[in-house]
Amino acid sequence: NLDGYYKEGLQILKLCIESLTKTIHDNTFISVIDNGSCVAVKQYLSTLLQESKIDELIQTEAIGKVNAVLKGLVGHKFKLVTITDADVLFLNNWQEETYKIFTSFRKTGVVCTTPSSKSYKTLVSNLYWDTFFSNRLKFRNVKNPEALKAFANSIGHDDFYNGPQLQSYLTVNKGNDIAVVGAGHFAATYRGDIFRSLDSTYSEYSLGANSLHELLDKPVVKKGYWRLSTEDNYTYHMGNTMEPWMQLEVDGIKSKENNIVQPKLSEDRAYKSLSYLVKNTFFSKFIINKMIMRRFFIWKGLSKLNAKEYLNW
C-alpha cells in the first residue's frame, strides 16, 4: 500500500527499476514478483511489462517474501540469478564487477554488491578453511567507508559499524582482483545451480524465522561455494523514505555498456555432506570463538586494539 511506512514506496520502486534498467546489459532478463501490492503499484508494473521494460510479471496475493522469490525462480535455468529487494538503487558497473568476482574466484557462489565489514561471521567458515594459511586472506582498508555509513543510515542504525569496522574489512584476493569476505542478501547475484537442488521449495513463513537464511544463504555453502562481496559499493539500500541524493544518483548513471564479458562458470558442484559438516559445523564452532577469532584477525592484519573492538557488536 501507499500509507504509513510505505507512503513513498512507489517512488522508491520507480527509482529501483529505473536504476536497474539503466545499468544492465541487453541479455539480462527481468522478472518482477508483485507479492500482493496495491492497485497503483499493479498498474505501474503492468505498464512496464506492456512497454517491454521488464520481461516477466508474476502477480501473487501476499504469499510471503520467500515464496515470492521461489516463484521468480521457477521455469528458468539461468547460470546467474540476481535477487533484489524493491528498494535497491543500482549503480554503474555492478554487473561487470559481479562477473569479475565469479571469473576470478572459481568457488564463488554468491556476490553481494554492497560490501559489509560485519559479514565476516555468517556462513564463511568454509572460505576460512580453504584459505586459512594463505596470505590471500587479509584485512585491507575499506574502499568506500561512506557507503558503509549510508547503509547504516538506511536501516536507521547510524552506529551499525564501529570505528575499526569503518576502516578495515576482511578480504581475499587473486592477483589484483579483490573480494570482501561474506555477503548480504538484499541485493545479490547467485549461481543458478544453487536453486536447482534446494531442500525445500516452500516456506510456511511470510518473513523471518530464519527463512531467508535457509533459502538464500545456507544453500550456497552446502554446495561448497564461497559467499563474497565486491570491494567497492555498487548498490544502495534506499529504505522507505525518498531523499534528494537518490534521484541525483539515478540521474548521474551513464549509458549502459553491452560489451560486458559474462563469466564462464565451472560445472555444478556435487553436494558433499562430509565436507559441509567439517567446514561449516565443526570448524565453524572453532573459528567463531571470540578469543580464537581475535587472534586470527591479528594474524590477518588487525592491530590488537582494533581486533578486540572489531568483535564488539
N, C-alpha and C positions, 0 to 999 in steps of 0.2 A: 504494500500500500504506500501511499504518499503522505502519511501522517506521522507525527511524533518523531521517533528515531529515524524513520525512512522518509522524512519530509522532502529531502533533496536527493533521494535515491535514484530517480530517473535521470537527473542531471549528471550524477556520478556515473551511472551506467553508460550514458551517451559519450562521456569523455573516455571511458574504458574502451568502448567499441571503436571510437574514432582513433585513439592512440594505437589500438591493435591493428586496424586495417591500414594505417599509415606505415607500420613498421614491419609487416610480414612480407615474405616473398610470395610469388604468384602460385606456387604449388601448395600453399597452406590451405587446409580445409577447415572452415569454421563451423562448429556446432554450438548452438545456444540452447541451454535447457531452461525453459521457463517453468519454474517449480511453484506454480500457483500464484503468479503475480496478478496485480490489479489490471483493470481494463486498459488504462493508459499505457502501461508497460507492454501489454499484449499487442496493442495497436502499433506501437513503435517497433517492436520486434517483427511483426508481420510486414511492415513497410521495408525493413532491412532485407527480409527474405525476398520480397517482390522486386526489389531493386538489385538483387544479387550481390548485396554487400556481405551477406552470410550465406553459407551453403546448406545449412540444415537447422530447422527449428523444431525442437521437441517440447510439447506442452504437456505438463502433468498437473496434478492437483495436490500440492503440498505433501509430497512423499518423503521429505527429508533430504538433507544435502547429500548424504552418502548414496542413497538410492538414485538421486538425480544424476550424480556423477556416473554411476553404473549405467544408467540409461544412455548417456552420451557415448559410452564405450562400445555398446552393443552394435553389431553389424559392420564393424570396421576392423581393418588389420593394418594399421599404420605402424611403421617402425618406431616413430617417436610421437608421443602424445603430450601436449601441454594442457594441464588442468589449471584453470584460473578462476578466482572469485570475480564477482561483478564490480568490484571497487578497486581494480588494479589499473595503474597508469603505466603503459609500456613506453620504453624509450628506444631510440635508435640503437641498432646493433644487438638487441637482446637475443635474437635468434642466432646470429653469427657467433656471438660469444658462447652461447649454449652449445652450439655444434663443435666449437673448438675443444671444449672440455670432453665431450663424447669421443672426439677424434684422438685427443692426447692421452686420455686415461681410459684404457680399454675396459676396465672394470666398472666404469660409471653406469649407474642405474637410474639416477635422477639428478637434475641440475636445477637449483633454485637461482633466480636472477636478483634476489635481494639477500646478500650475504649477512650473516649474523655471527658475532664473536661468541654468542652463547649456544651455538649449535654443536659444540664440541662433545656434548654429553649424550645426545639422543641417537641411539642406533648407529653408532660409528665404531664400535669396538672391533668389527671385522677389518676396518681400514687400519686401526691401530695395530692389530695383529699382523697384517700384511706389510706394514711399513715401520714396525717398532724400532728396528735397529738402523733404519735408513736416515741419511741426512736430508732426504727429500721432504721429510715431515718436520716442520719447524714453525715457530712464530715469526710473522712478518708484520710490519706496520700496516694498520688499516688504511686502505687506499682512499676511502671516502667516508671519513667519520661523520660528516654532516648528514649523509644518507642514513646512518645508524640512528642519529638523533631524530631524523624525520620519521623513521619507522616508530620509534618510541613515542613520539608525539601523536602519531596517527592512532595508536591504541590507548591514548590517554594516560601514558605512564612515562613521563619525561625522564625519570631516573631508572629506566629499564636497564640501561648499561652503566656500569661504574667506570671510574677513570681508566684503569688498565684495559678494560674491555673496549673502550673507545680508541685506545692506542694500538692494540695488537689483536690479531686473530691467528688461529692455528691453520696452517696451510700445507698443501702438498704440491710438489712441482714435478714437471717433466721437462727438462731443458728450461726454456724461457716461459713455458706455459704454467700458470699458477691457478690453483683452485682452493677455495676455502673449505675446510672440513665441515661436513654436516649440511643439512638442507631443511628449509621450512616447506610448507605445502600450500600457502595461499596463492602462489603462482609458481609452478614448477613443471619441468619437462621430463617425462619418463620414457624409458624403453617400453615399447608397446607390448613386448612379450611378457612383461610382468603381469599384465592384466588378463592374459590368456590362461593363467593357471592359478587363479585365486581360490582360496579355500571356501569362500562364500560369495555369492552374487546378490545377497540381500542383507539389509540391516534393519533390525526392528526399531532402531533409534533414529529420530529425526536429526539429532545433533548431539554431540557429546558422548559420554560413556565409552570413551576410547575408540569410537567408531572410525574416525578419520585415521587414527594411528594404525588400526587394523587393515584399512583399505589402501592407504597411500604410503605409509612409512615402512611398516613391517615386511610387506611382500618384497620390497627392494632388497633387503639384506637376506631374506630367505632364499633369494636367488644367488646370493654371493656377491651382489653388486655394492658399489660404494655410493654414499649419499654426499653430494658435493654442491658448492655454490660458486658463482662467478666471483672473481676478485673485486671487481667494481660493481656498482649498483646500476641495474638496468630496468628495474620496475619499482614503482612506488605504491604503497598501500594508502589509498585515499581516505578510507573510512566513510563516514556517513555525512560529512559536512563539506560543502563547497568552499574552497579557499582560492584567492586570486592566482596564486602560483600554479595551480593545476591547469587552468586554461592557458597560461603563458607557456608551460611545458609542452602542451599539446600543439600549440601554435608554432612552437620552435622546432618541431620534428621535421627533419629533412625528408625529401623524397626517398622512398624505399629502394634498396638495391636488390636486383633479382639475380645477381651472379653469385649468390652465396653457395658455397660448396657444401652439400649435405654429407654428413658423416657416413662412412661405410662401417656398419656395426658387425661385430663378430656374431657367431651363431648363438642361439638361445642357450643359456647356461642351464644345465640339469640341476635339479634340486638335490642337494647333498645334506641329508639330515644330520649326520655326524659332524661335518664341518660347521654347520649352523650352530649346533649345540655347543661345540667347543668355543667358537669365536664369540657368539652372542649371548651365551649363558654363563659358562664358567669363567672365561677370560673377562667378560664384561663386569662381573662382580669384583674381579681383582682390580681392573684398571680404573673403575669409577670410585673406588675407595678414596676418600678425600686426602688422606696422607700420601697414598701412592700417586694420585694424580698431581698433587702439588710438586712432588719430586720429579715426576715425569715432565711437568711443564717447565721446571727449572732446567732440566736436561735439554729440553727442546727450545730454550732461548729466553725464557722469562727470568727476571730477577727474583730473588727470594721474596722480597716485599710484594712485588706485583703478582707473583704466583699465589700468595696467600689471599690477597684481596680479590683476585680473579675469580676464586671459587666461592666468594661470599655473595650469593644471590639466591 
